[in-house]
């Protein structure tokens, strides 16, 4: 009996793993901190989007985006798991947007 409980607990822990997708725009090596982090909502086995798509131009104030990361964090999994215990309803993810630093040209004298 105790072995079954440990096996179920281990399988549950493995099944709650986090996922991440990362998109880069332009050259690498520039360490830019994330400027925006928001949740994106999907419903019904993640077949339907409940949130509008992330607008990168708005998030970067009209500038160029450097990277976008979509991840299923532990908190997303915990929140979705609590709701999905009733049925396959809600699948939240976190979207992090980093913007490229814009350089202002120096004024000529």
N, C-alpha and C positions, 0 to 999 in steps of 0.2 A: 504494500500500500504506500509506504513512504517513497519507494522508488518511482512509482507512478506520479506522485506529487512533484518530486524533483524533476522528472522528465517533462512534465507539463509546464512547470515553472521555467525550465531551461528553454523549451520551445517557444514559450510566450516571450521571453526575453529576446531571443533571436529574431522572432517575427516583428518586433517593434524597432528594428534597425532603421537608421536615418538614411535618406538618400539626398543627393545633391547633383544639380546640373549647373555648369558654369560656362558662360559665353564671354569671350573677350573680343574687343573691338580695337584694332590697331596694334601698336607695338607693346611688347611685354616689358616688364622690369620697372614700370612706374607704379609705385606703391601709393595708391589713392584710397583713403578711407571711404567706407560706405556712406553715401549721403542720404539714402532713403531705404527704409525697411518697412514692408507692409505685408499683410496676409492676403493670399489669393484663395478664393473659395470655389470648390467644385462639388457637384452633387450627383447622386445616383450612380455609384460606382465610378465616379470621376468622369462621367460621360458628358455632363453639362456644366458649363462655367456659370458660377453665380456672381462673379466679380467681372467688372470690365477689364480688358487687357491693360497691362501696365503701360502707361504713356511715358516713354523714356525722355522725350523732349521736355515734357512738363516737369518730370523729376529732376532734370538737369538744367532747368531754367533756360531752355532753348539751346543749350550747349551740346557738345558731343558726349555720348556715354562711353565709359571705359570698359565696364564689365557688368554683367547681370548674373546673379546666382539664384536659382530656384532650389529650395531645399525643404525637405520634410524633417523638421526638427523634432526633438523629443517632446516639446510642448505642443507642437502641432499634432503629433501622434497621440499624445495623451488626451487632448481635447477631442480629436476625431474619434478616438477609441471609445471614449465615454458616450458619445452620441451614437456611434455605430454599433454599440452593444444592443440597441433596439432594432437595427437594420442598417443596410448600406446606404446611409443618407448623406453625410457631409465629409469632405476630404480637404482640409485646409493645408496650405503650404505657405512658406515665407519667401518673399522675393526681395533680394537686396540689390540695389542699384548703385554703382559707383560712377561718378562723372569725371571726365578728363579735365585736368586743370587748364584753364585758358590763361595764356600769358598776354598781358597788356603791353603793346610796343612802347618803348621809351620815346618820350617827346624829344624832337630835335631842337637844338637851341638856335 
